[in-house]
Amino acid sequence: MDKWQRIGLHLVYLVFFAVILIVGLRYQAYLYSKTKEYYDIVPFYRFRTFFFVAVGMLLALPHLIRTHFHSGSWSFDWLKLTVFGLPLFYAWIVPLLYITESAPSANLPFASFLLGGYFGTVVSTSFDTIIGVLLGYVIVNSVVKRKKS
């Protein structure tokens, strides 16, 4: 692939990513306005939580596409998924469980830390966003192709 094709593909990816991000953030703002109207935060928070995992997956998409063209068989990097993915998943799921009242999340380890007790509520939204993006990136980045020996 020559330089101009690569530049074109990067620009297409950039536009695609920007459109997804803009549409997603606008829909998030719409859900937030409905939260004020109906006093139900669960749809807004659920979308916000899953949307940023999807953003992280989109950020790792070029890696998955490059990996697709390598020879070998598909596999998971279980070490990366375990060491990075499990703690990120835990940090991602605890606030969602708390908001949806699906589990007694107040009794879970580090719950007050993950729910904003340590950082405060303003920083907590940034923390949730970062955790979601990292989780999505790690999930997709853990898919690898192993060379056959």
C-alpha positions as CSV (number, residue, x, y, z in Angstrom):
1,M,0.0,0.0,0.0
2,D,1.5,3.3,-1.0
3,K,1.6,6.5,1.1
4,W,-1.5,8.1,-0.5
5,Q,-3.7,5.1,0.0
6,R,-2.6,5.0,3.7
7,I,-3.4,8.7,4.1
8,G,-6.8,8.2,2.5
9,L,-7.6,5.3,4.7
10,H,-6.5,7.3,7.8
11,L,-8.7,10.2,6.7
12,V,-11.7,7.9,6.2
13,Y,-11.1,6.4,9.6
14,L,-10.8,9.9,11.2
15,V,-14.1,11.1,9.6
16,F,-15.9,7.8,10.6
17,F,-14.6,8.2,14.2
18,A,-15.6,11.9,14.3
19,V,-19.1,11.2,13.0
20,I,-19.6,8.4,15.6
21,L,-18.3,10.6,18.4
22,I,-20.4,13.6,17.4
23,V,-23.6,11.6,17.0
24,G,-23.0,9.7,20.2
25,L,-22.3,12.8,22.2
26,R,-25.4,14.5,20.8
27,Y,-27.5,11.5,21.7
28,Q,-26.0,11.6,25.2
29,A,-26.9,15.3,25.5
30,Y,-30.5,14.4,24.4
31,L,-30.7,11.6,27.0
32,Y,-29.4,14.1,29.6
33,S,-32.2,16.6,28.8
34,K,-34.7,13.7,29.1
35,T,-33.2,12.9,32.5
36,K,-34.1,16.3,33.7
37,E,-37.6,16.0,32.3
38,Y,-38.5,12.5,33.5
39,Y,-36.2,12.2,36.6
40,D,-34.8,8.9,35.3
41,I,-31.0,8.9,35.1
42,V,-30.6,5.2,34.2
43,P,-31.0,5.4,30.4
44,F,-28.5,8.3,30.3
45,Y,-26.0,6.7,32.5
46,R,-26.3,3.3,30.8
47,F,-25.7,4.9,27.3
48,R,-22.8,6.9,28.6
49,T,-21.2,3.9,30.1
50,F,-21.5,1.6,27.1
51,F,-20.8,4.4,24.6
52,F,-17.3,5.1,25.9
53,V,-16.5,1.4,25.8
54,A,-17.5,1.5,22.1
55,V,-15.3,4.5,21.6
56,G,-12.3,2.6,23.0
57,M,-13.1,-0.3,20.7
58,L,-13.2,2.1,17.7
59,L,-9.8,3.4,18.8
60,A,-8.4,-0.1,18.7
61,L,-10.0,-0.9,15.3
62,P,-6.9,-0.1,13.2
63,H,-5.0,-2.7,15.2
64,L,-7.6,-5.3,14.5
65,I,-7.7,-4.5,10.8
66,R,-3.9,-4.8,10.6
67,T,-4.0,-8.1,12.5
68,H,-6.6,-9.4,10.1
69,F,-4.0,-9.4,7.3
70,H,-1.4,-11.4,9.2
71,S,-1.1,-15.2,8.8
72,G,-2.0,-17.4,11.7
73,S,-5.0,-18.3,13.8
74,W,-7.1,-16.0,15.9
75,S,-6.6,-16.0,19.7
76,F,-6.9,-13.9,22.8
77,D,-4.1,-12.5,24.8
78,W,-5.5,-13.8,28.1
79,L,-2.7,-12.3,30.1
80,K,-3.5,-8.8,28.9
81,L,-7.2,-9.4,29.2
82,T,-6.7,-10.6,32.8
83,V,-4.2,-8.1,34.1
84,F,-5.7,-5.0,32.5
85,G,-9.2,-6.1,31.5
86,L,-10.5,-7.5,34.7
87,P,-9.6,-4.5,36.9
88,L,-10.9,-2.1,34.3
89,F,-14.1,-4.1,34.0
90,Y,-14.6,-4.0,37.7
91,A,-14.0,-0.3,37.8
92,W,-16.5,0.1,34.9
93,I,-19.3,-2.1,36.2
94,V,-19.5,-0.9,39.8
95,P,-20.9,2.5,39.1
96,L,-23.3,1.0,36.6
97,L,-24.5,-1.5,39.2
98,Y,-25.0,1.3,41.7
99,I,-27.0,3.5,39.3
100,T,-29.2,0.6,38.1
101,E,-29.5,-0.8,41.7
102,S,-28.7,-4.3,40.3
103,A,-26.4,-5.3,43.1
104,P,-25.5,-4.1,46.6
105,S,-22.5,-2.2,45.1
106,A,-22.0,-0.2,48.3
107,N,-20.6,-3.4,49.9
108,L,-18.2,-4.1,47.0
109,P,-14.5,-3.5,47.5
110,F,-13.3,0.0,46.4
111,A,-17.0,1.0,45.7
112,S,-16.7,4.5,47.4
113,F,-13.5,5.1,45.5
114,L,-15.1,4.2,42.1
115,L,-18.3,6.0,42.8
116,G,-16.5,9.4,43.3
117,G,-16.0,9.3,47.0
118,Y,-12.2,9.9,46.6
119,F,-12.1,12.1,43.6
120,G,-15.4,14.0,44.0
121,T,-18.4,13.8,41.7
122,V,-17.0,16.2,39.0
123,V,-13.9,14.2,38.4
124,S,-15.8,10.9,38.7
125,T,-17.4,11.5,35.3
126,S,-14.0,11.8,33.7
127,F,-12.8,8.8,35.6
128,D,-15.8,6.7,34.2
129,T,-15.1,8.0,30.7
130,I,-11.4,7.1,30.9
131,I,-12.1,3.6,32.3
132,G,-14.7,2.9,29.6
133,V,-12.3,3.9,26.8
134,L,-9.5,1.9,28.2
135,L,-11.7,-1.1,28.7
136,G,-12.9,-1.1,25.1
137,Y,-9.4,-0.6,23.8
138,V,-8.0,-3.5,25.9
139,I,-10.8,-5.8,24.8
140,V,-10.2,-5.3,21.1
141,N,-6.4,-5.1,21.5
142,S,-6.4,-8.5,23.2
143,V,-7.5,-10.2,20.0
144,V,-4.4,-11.4,18.3
145,K,-3.3,-13.8,15.6
146,R,-0.8,-16.5,16.7
147,K,1.6,-17.8,14.1
148,K,1.4,-21.5,13.6
149,S,4.5,-23.3,14.6
